[in-house]
C-alpha cells in the first residue's frame, strides 16, 4: 500500500466515525424529546392496593406448596397425583401473583369528567 491509499482509508474511517457520532446525537435528541412528556401519577385505588396484598399472599402460597412438596417427595414420589397438583398449584400461584403485581403497580388514569 502506498501512502495515498493509507490516507484515503484513514479519511473514510474518520468520515464513517463522524457519521455515527451525528447519528447517535440525533437519537439522543429524539429520546430527550420523548422524555419531556409528563404522565400524571394517579392515586392508587383500594382495588389496586388490595391486588398487591393478594399478590404477596399468592407468593407465600407458592412457596408453601414448594416446601410441602420438597418435604414429602420422598414418600409421595414424582408420579403421585398429589405431587403433580402441588407443582400445578405452585405454577398457578406464581403467575397469579405476577398478574396481580402488574395490576397493582399500573398507573391507571382517572376517567371522571371534570377532573384535572
Secondary structure, DSSP 8 states (H G I E B T S, - for coil): --HHHHHHHHHHHHHHHHHHHHHHHHHHHHHHHHHT---------HHHHHHHHHHHHHHHHHHHHHHHHHHHHHHH-TTSHHHHHHHHHHHHHHHHHHHHHHHHHS------TT--
